Amino acid sequence: MHHWRKSSYSTDAEGSNCVELGQAPDATAILLRESDEPGTVIAITPAALRALTRAARAGRFDQLSR
């Protein structure tokens, strides 16, 4: 059982519309999931997560939501 942390950017009071983070049992990866799809988990390295968040903050994925 993983301990999941909800994103501070979540605006859903029930917590059903947010990104959650956890740590892999071997502590080498960070686990990501959407709260409305808890069975789908992505494992990512800390370095890859930093790169992903930098790219998202820079707007590199904005065209995907259009």
PyMOL commands that set and color helices and strands:
alter all, ss='L'
color gray80, all
select helices_A, chain A and resi 46-57+62-65
alter helices_A, ss='H'
color red, helices_A
select strands_A, chain A and resi 5-6+19-23+30-34+42-44
alter strands_A, ss='S'
color yellow, strands_A
deselect
rebuild
show_as cartoon
